[in-house]
Amino acid sequence: MSKNITRQSILRQVKQFYEQQKSSHFIPGQSRINVAGRVYDDKEMVNLIDASLDFWLTAGRYASEFEQKLAQYVGVKYCLLTNSGSSANLLAVTALASPKLGERQLRPGDEVITTAASFPTTVNPIVQNKLRPVFVDIELGTYNIQATALEKAITKKTKALIVAHTLGNPIDINRVNKIVKKHKLWFIEDNCDALGSKFREKMTGSFGHISTTSFYPAHHITTGEGGAVFTDDPLLKMIIASIRDWGRDCWCATGADNTCRQRFSQQHGSLPQGYDHKYVYSHIGYNLKITDLQAAIGVAQLKKLPRFSAVRKKNFDYLYQYFKKYQRYFVLPRATASAVPSWFGFPLLVKPKSPFPRTELVQYLEKNHIATRMLFAGNLTRQPAYQGIKFRIAGSLTNTDMVMNGLFWIGVYPGIDQTQIDFIISTFKSFLQQYES
């Protein structure tokens, strides 16, 4: 029996295994409704086993396919896979500190504008590169950076902007881009929570000098652990690849040699003439590559992304129609003008004058097996890890603190079906009715 026939036999059995181990049905009040999670079928399992049979344990054929198709989907020239969305953000900021950028290189003490109502690893790379975070407040409803406040936050030290599309809702990209161009700033677009969202018919992730995304199981598509960095700039692409791959100067693909055809004929720094280019390092780098096993899952997941986004929007809209009648208790989410979000979650901000605090409602939901989450760090400047970190607050963080104290979100991901959405609503109804006159 040929190896190919054996492989196909194995993959057919994988399909059969998937059919036999499908999860059980939802039981209201007993089964947990998560805020997010992996949604997959036999296609992901088949790809994973197919890649494992190659036993190519680093990036390989599936990684190349995933990078190419991701770049096409987002609408950019280059996609570089990495081991997490957090690593993607680290690569993006660190790339802008590369000496290969000349006068535009970010240097220690330069300021980078961001928000404090974010996930830590949007901000951490600023600190890790000895740059100074400048925190701008957010809007209520969109929970994105206040684009109208950006201009006042800029000083002579301001060199870059890194912000996320909060819970899948795009920032006001038009206004942000005008400011970026006017002040000649670098713009990093953290698209980790918004893959599949659009602004003026263009995919988010296609607007920044660099953008990032995450494939953690909570995100729009998953590879388990994983992420990606996107750019249209060939120099930035080369720098990002170098930092991701140990800091090496060589750009050969994994398993390839002498792509530049000058492997033993160049002079680098004060190394001996002709020193092996495969062991020349032009950056302080890391090993942040993805494996082909992860990429194989991603190839299958990417095909499902349009459907996933449609289900997220459907679940979000259904919840919104219900909560419209409770605006005396909650600030409801709103999409940015000209945006079509692929919602990451459904945020509810409990108003300060509501007859119940957030904690009471969240505990009631969790008791009924409905998972909830805060808006990530709430206000990073109040987190223990950031005490002693040098940062600047432009204006105030009034809305950020309000969100820290009153906002939570529930899931809309495609693993939540209509029965579960109806149970979520009935649970809210049973809680809220005690406050109805």
WOGIDA-V621726 format. One record per helix or strand of 3 or more residues. SS is the DSSP state (hx for helix, st for strand). FROM is the first residue (numbers start at 1). LEN is the number of residues. If there is no record, write none. Layout:
SS & FROM & LEN
SS & FROM & LEN
//
This chain:
hx & 3 & 18
hx & 42 & 13
hx & 61 & 14
st & 78 & 5
hx & 85 & 11
hx & 99 & 6
st & 111 & 4
hx & 120 & 9
st & 132 & 4
hx & 147 & 7
st & 158 & 7
hx & 166 & 3
hx & 173 & 10
st & 186 & 5
st & 210 & 5
st & 227 & 5
hx & 234 & 11
hx & 277 & 3
hx & 292 & 35
st & 330 & 3
st & 345 & 6
hx & 358 & 10
hx & 380 & 3
hx & 384 & 3
st & 391 & 3
hx & 398 & 9
st & 407 & 5
hx & 418 & 18
//
